[in-house]
């Protein structure tokens, strides 16, 4: 089945904590996996992962793909209140080589308390 | 400034009424998409269009209609057949095949509420 599953669905931490968000997918015909951050309105792009084991990093955020485990993690170190958001994971739909369709997970809602 | 605009920000629909949500982009992107977001359900694809004058149904197209007469514009109509339209609607665009070499870029969204 063409599905993306994120965990946990929600998370509350305090500033300075490190968090790990998970994303798993069920189709082995893999192209890429994308992470987005949604604060209040438009999701903004964070990372696109295509190769297993290669970490992508942007400031305190990093992400890595494990094709063997059909999963990806998003790490946020030294969290700040500005990291509070919904984090969305997505991948191209199966058979989407000519459509560009993405399948999104349910999202993880992160709340960082001061 | 390049980007995607959506209007209105909030929209109220009366029972039996059709309403149209606007989405415009000046990124010169070929592909455009409409998603619906409900709490705890992520984004679900309603319709998408890869090129002008062509569009395809997504996973939850029933009760919705679209048109793509211009490259820049992809309006979504929520018809009276959509029985549970209260949601946050997001429009997105991409220059090519999203998830292959390109990502999708999102507009700020329209929140639709039923009176």
Interface residues (C-beta under 8 A of the other chain):
Chain A: X4 X6 X9 X31 X32 X34 X36 X41 X42 X43 X44 X45 X48 X88 X90 X91 X92 X96 X97 X98 X99 X100 X101 X102 X104 X105 X106 X107
Chain B: X4 X31 X33 X35 X40 X41 X42 X43 X44 X45 X48 X50 X56 X58 X90 X94 X96 X97 X98 X99 X100 X102 X103 X104 X105 X106 X107 X108 X109
